[in-house]
């Protein structure tokens, strides 16, 4: 007898083949090379065997439902051994077997639990990595199915998923993860399996905000870590503080490459491309990657290669028994306690690698490539570090601009020299020519000196030294001489070479004896 378990066990072959149900004669399941299974009814019409299709096996059409429809199509002639009720049929000529029309049978309700089983079997266990697949199964069993498992999958709404999320508020990480799993499940139901046109109940669910850990090693902490590593290698095995060489090498590789822990633990010698200084990782969290590594990493790998006997196959980092290294977290715990940084996780070495790159001026997009981020949004968690580098660059640029914009320092002003006799003689006729009669007598030479002192020093009229004429006299005469253009003539006469300092005659050469 065909059962659900029996049909699922049928494997595809190179050619199409059929399996007949022993309980209902004429009920057949056809297995295609693609793996699809189609239910058929086989009966005679006018003495010839014919097959009519019931439908393809799916969550809405299982073995039991297909058998029920087969009984209706056979018109009751086929009877199961499980006391299936006979179906009335009309009389027909013996030579003709009439097939009753297929009656609409109420579809069986498909639960979330049934589709979750298919989700795990056809998607989670096939496309996800083992660790992620285990997390999916764990959250399904612990959180999703106890609340939604017995519901008709089409009856689940956005409010139901939101209620599931709210019920897990005490474990916010699991709450967000469970909602994501529900969304992935319904993406398979709606987009991949085409079982419904309903909206995804995961759409626009408000998730809890999670605190992101941002712990980066400082240069001083890195130096202390390296000191502890070197000191641990010098301690004899069995004594407190001893560190295994392989564990130290693994930590150094993590620090220098920014790779994940398992990417270092699973690294094999065939993945090391010595010629191009890169590591060809066939399977990482974001798929296949080819990672360029610095010369320091190549040097360290050569040291490990020489220590392990220059092997061409096998793991790069191994335990003492040659298996995958399993105690790396414990080794790092002892090191961070010795250094005094108990809050630094092993994965924070990867964050510190990104921090050092950004603080060294590496662009954010390049850091994403170095870390193997598939989505740019993943790298944005380090954007504030890049902003700090940009801030320093801005300050440096602004300093250069301000420095270039500063005016040149003014040359020192030459000391003021009053009129010499020769200069006064050159202008005396100009200033005396329009001296007005009457009024208080004033020394025009002192007036001219006072005006020249103000113009030379760019000082204030009230600051004219007392050795010259008064402020009022200097100001009034200056306005008067400017109005009738006398002052321009005075300045020209003072600047004339004949009014300048007298040249000293050159000494005559003494005649030669």
HUPE-V257507 format. One record per backbone hydrogen bond with DSSP energy under -1.0 kcal/mol. CO is the residue of the C=O (numbers start at 1). NH is the residue of the N-H. Records with the same first field share a line. If there is no record, write none. Layout:
CO = NH, NH
This chain:
3 = 7
4 = 8
5 = 9
7 = 10
17 = 31
19 = 29
24 = 27
26 = 42
27 = 21
28 = 40
29 = 19
30 = 38
31 = 17
32 = 35
36 = 32
37 = 57
38 = 30
39 = 54, 55
40 = 28
41 = 52
43 = 50
45 = 48
48 = 45
50 = 43
52 = 41
55 = 39
58 = 61
61 = 58
62 = 66
63 = 67
64 = 68
65 = 69
66 = 70
67 = 71
68 = 72
69 = 73
70 = 74
71 = 76
74 = 77
93 = 96
110 = 153
111 = 115
112 = 116
113 = 117
114 = 118
115 = 119
116 = 120
117 = 121
118 = 122
119 = 123, 124
120 = 125
123 = 127
124 = 128
129 = 133
130 = 134
131 = 135
132 = 136
133 = 137
134 = 138
135 = 139
136 = 140
137 = 141
138 = 142
139 = 143, 144
140 = 145
144 = 148
145 = 149
148 = 151
149 = 113
151 = 112
152 = 155
157 = 161
158 = 162
159 = 163
160 = 164
161 = 165
162 = 166
163 = 167
166 = 169
168 = 171
171 = 175
172 = 176
173 = 177
174 = 178
175 = 179
176 = 180
177 = 181
178 = 182
179 = 183
180 = 184
181 = 185
182 = 186
183 = 187
184 = 188
185 = 189
186 = 190
187 = 191, 192
188 = 193
189 = 195
200 = 203
202 = 205
218 = 222
219 = 223
220 = 224
221 = 225
222 = 226
223 = 227
224 = 228
225 = 229
226 = 230
227 = 231
228 = 232
229 = 233
232 = 243
236 = 239
239 = 242
244 = 248
245 = 249
246 = 250
247 = 251
248 = 252
249 = 253
250 = 254
251 = 255
252 = 256
253 = 257
254 = 258
260 = 264
261 = 265
262 = 266
267 = 316
268 = 271
269 = 272
271 = 280
273 = 278
277 = 293
278 = 273
279 = 291
281 = 289
284 = 287
289 = 281
291 = 279
294 = 298
295 = 299
296 = 300
297 = 301
298 = 302
299 = 303
300 = 304
301 = 305
302 = 306
303 = 307
304 = 308
305 = 310
306 = 309
314 = 269
319 = 322
323 = 319
327 = 331
328 = 332
329 = 333
330 = 334
331 = 335
332 = 336
333 = 337
334 = 338
335 = 339
336 = 340, 341
341 = 344
346 = 349
347 = 350, 351
348 = 352
349 = 353
350 = 354
351 = 355
352 = 356
353 = 357
354 = 358
355 = 359
356 = 360
357 = 362
358 = 361
363 = 367
364 = 368
365 = 369
366 = 370
367 = 371
368 = 373
375 = 378
379 = 382
380 = 383
382 = 386
383 = 387
384 = 388
385 = 389
386 = 390
387 = 391
388 = 392
389 = 393
390 = 394
391 = 395
392 = 396
393 = 397
394 = 398
395 = 399
396 = 400
397 = 401
398 = 402
399 = 403
400 = 404
401 = 405
420 = 424
421 = 425
422 = 426
424 = 428
427 = 431
428 = 432
429 = 433
432 = 435
443 = 447
444 = 448
445 = 449
446 = 450
447 = 451
448 = 452
449 = 453
450 = 454
451 = 455
452 = 456
453 = 457
454 = 458
460 = 463
461 = 464
465 = 468
470 = 474
471 = 475
472 = 476
473 = 477
474 = 478
475 = 479
476 = 480
477 = 481
478 = 482
479 = 483
480 = 484
481 = 486, 487
486 = 490
487 = 491
488 = 492
489 = 493
490 = 494
491 = 495
496 = 499
497 = 500
